Amino acid sequence: MNWSGGVLDSAKAERVTRWIGESELVANLSWGLVDTVVLHVRSPVGDVIVKTAGPGNHHIGREIAAHRGGTEPLVAVGRTSRMLHTDGALNLLVLEYQTGVLVQGSGLELSADVHRQAGAMLRLMHSAAPAPGGEDYVRTILDRASRWLATEHRIAAELVRRSAEILKSASALPVRLVPTHGDWHTRNWLIDDGFVKAIDFGRFAYRAASSDLTRLAVKEWRGRPDLEHAFLDGYGEDPRDPELWRLELLGEAIGTAAWAYQVKDEKFEAQGHRKLSEALALF
């Protein structure tokens, strides 16, 4: 019998059973926009999180990579979960279950203390071993944004033209790369008895430290400089280089608008269009 009720195929359900014993599905926590599946599972070894996706989904591979080194400073202080089992061929992993509720929707999204803790946590992650290289980082941002512009989207033609001109003329300077979360904001923070914890490392990669501030800057920090100050106080400094920062915001906005259109998330798409107009105003 498939304990997941058919959410997992038989091969994945059986592999999880071999790892942790006969299990019970507590809740399906998947967002539903892509094929990533996130399950809260009760087992003989305790509650765990089971994550998986189809073979073409790269987010599980990134999360596995994160838990093989990038998350260690956070695990050491109890601010994220340990990876317990993984099967790269099945795009499957099992994580410790973390208690708490999402900060997003909790009423604490705009808490200065939450943002200060999140800044301190991010600094711990960024302080792990840096990656060699970094010479091609900016070129990667520019090329990725250009590829998004070449896909299906609803970005206005004039904004496409202006964006393309900036991407073509920007200079590619070397950048110091650090382990980054890739989606660092209140939807991926838990609050548990006053303590902030991190989840979902499916966008993990080695990037400039400033890249982890882009989503906060256009969401929770809009009109709330106090939250930005609290976060940077926790982080210990402001990691943003002005020239790189505006390119990161531009690339993030283009990707958001195009990706959200393609997955039919109109609210997120509208946010991407707003972000794009604001990013272009920086040039």
N, C-alpha and C positions, 0 to 999 in steps of 0.2 A: 504493500500500500504506500502511495506517495504522501508523506506527511504534510507536504506543502499545499495539498489540494489542487495540484496541477500547475501551481505558479512556477515551480521548477520542473524541468524535464526529469525523467527517471534517472539518468546518469548523474545529474547534479544532486538530486535528492539522495541517492544512494551514497555518493561520495561524502556528503555532509553527515549522513548516518554513521559511516565508517569512522569519521573523525570524532564525533561528539555523542554518538548513541541515538537511540530513538527519541525523536524531537516532536515538539508541538508548535505550530504556527500561532504566535500571539497577535501579530499585526503586520500588515503590508504597509511599509512606510515609503513606498516608491512615489516619486513625483508624477510619473506618467507621461512626461514630455518626450523622453527617449526610452530606449529599451533597458536601461539600468533598473535592476530589481533590488530593493532593500527590504529585508525581512527581520522583524524582531522574533526570535525563536527561543523557546524554553527547552532545555535539554538536561541530561543527567549531570553535565559539568557546569550548569548554571545558564543564565540568560546570555544570549549572544546576538550579534548582528551578522546575518548572511547577506553578502552582496554578490551579484553576478550580472552578466549582460551577454549579448550575442557576440559572435566572433569578430564582427567589424567594429565593436565599441572599444575605444582605447582608454576609457576612463578607469576601468578596473585595473588595467596594467599600470596606469599612473599611480593608482592608490597602493598597489602592491609595492611599487618602487618607493613611494613615500614611507611606507611602514618598514622598509628595509634600511632605513637610516635617517631620513629627513625628520621623522616624528620623534626620534629618541629623546631629545631634550624635553618635549612636552609629556611623553610617557613617564619620564623620570620624576616629574612633579605632579603626576596625576591629572594632567589637563587634556589628555586624549587617551584613546584605547590602544591596547596592544593587538597586533595581528596574531591570531592563533594558528590558522591553517590557510594554505593557499594552493591553488592548482591553476597555473597559468594557461595550460591547454584548454581548460574548461572556462576560463575567465571567471574564476570563483574564489572568494575568500571568506573567512570567518574572523570576526573581530570580537573583542570583549564588548559587552553591553555597558553603556554609560548611562547612569541615572541622570535625571534632569529633564527640563523642557526646553524647546527651542526659544531662544531669545526673541526671535521674530514672532510676534503675536502674543508675547508674554506681558506686554506693557513696559518692558525694560529696554526696548530698542534704543531709547534716547537717554539712558542712564549714563552719567559721566563715569561712575565707578566701573560699569561693564566695559566701556570703551577703554578705560585706563588698564584694566586687566587684559583686554584683548591686545592692546599695544605691547604690554610686557610679554605676553605669550608669543606674539609674532616675533619679537626680538630674539627670544630663545631659539625659535626655529631658524631664523635668519643667521644666527650665530653658529649654527652647525657648519661642518666643513664646506667651504665654498667650492664651486666647480672650476676646473681650469678653463681657459679660453674666455669667451665673452666678446671677441672681436666681431662676430657675426650677429650679435644679439639684435642690434637696431635694424640691420638689414632683414632679419627674420620678421620683425614687427612690420616693416614696410611691405615686404613681400606677402605676408599673410593678409594684411589689410587690402592689398591690391587684388588678391585672389577673391576675397569676399565681395569686392566691388564688381567682379566679373561674374558673380553668381546671380541667381534670382533674388530680387529685393524690391522694396518700394521707396528707396531713397531718391529724393528729387534730383533731376538731371543736373541742376546747377550745383548742388552739394556734391554730387559725384565728380563733377569737373574740378571743383576747388580741391576736393580731397585728393584726387589723382595728381594734381599739380604739386601739392605739398609732398605727397609720398615719393614722387619722382625726383624732387629737388633736395630732399632732406639728406643730411650727412650721416654716415654710419660710423659712429665713434665707438671705441671699445668700452665695455661695461663689466663691472665685477658681478659675477653671478652667484646667487645664494639659493638654498632650498626655499621655494615659495609654495604657498597653499593654492593660489590661483583663483580663489573665490571667497575671499576673506571678508565676510560681513555677517549681519545678525542671523541670516538664514542658516548659517553653518556654525553657529555658536549655541551651546547649551548653557542654561543657568541651573545650578544645583546647590541649593542652600547658600546662595550668595557667591558661589564660585563659578567662573566661566570655564567652559571646556570646548574643545574643537572637534568637529566632525567633518566627514566628506572631503577626502584628499584626491578626488577624481580629476582635478586639474593641476595636480602637483607637477612642477618642473623647476629647473634651475633658470632663474630669471633675475633681473634687477630687483632689488628689495622694494623699490618704489611701486612696482607693478601690483603688489598686494594692497595698495591703498586706493587703487582706481575705483573700485566699486563702492567703497565707503564714501569717497569724495563726491560721487554723483547721487548718492542715496541718503544715508543717515546724516552725513555732514552738511547737506544743503541747508543753508540758513542757520546752522548750529556750529559756529566756530568753537564753542566751548567743548563740544564733543571731540573735535579734531585736536584741540589743545590737550584734552585729557588723554587721548590716545597717544599722542606724541610724547607726553610726559611719561606714560608707561613704557613707551618704546625707548626713550632716552635721547632721541634726536630726530630730526626730520631727514629721511633718507632720499628725498626727491631732488634731482637735478632739474632745473627749470626747462631746459631744452628737451631732455629725454621725457620728462613728465608730460608735456603737451603731446608728444608723439604717442606715448602710451595711451593717453586719454582718447586721442583720435582713433587709434587702432582698435581700442576696446569698444568705442561707440559704433564704428562701422561693423565690427563683428557681431555686436549685440543686435543691431537693426536687421542685418541680413539673416542671422541664425534664427532670431525670433520669428521672422516672417516665414521662414521655411518650416518651422515646427508649429506654426499657426498659434503662437502666443501673442495676441494682439496687445495686451497690456505691456509686456516686456518689449515688444517692438516699438511701441510709442515712447517708452523710456529710452530706447536706443536712438530714435530720431531726435529727442530732446538733447541727449548727451552729445550727439554729433554736432548740432547747432552750437552748443556751448563750447565744444572742443575747437571747432573752426574759428570761433571768436577769439581764441588765444593766439592765432597766427596773424 
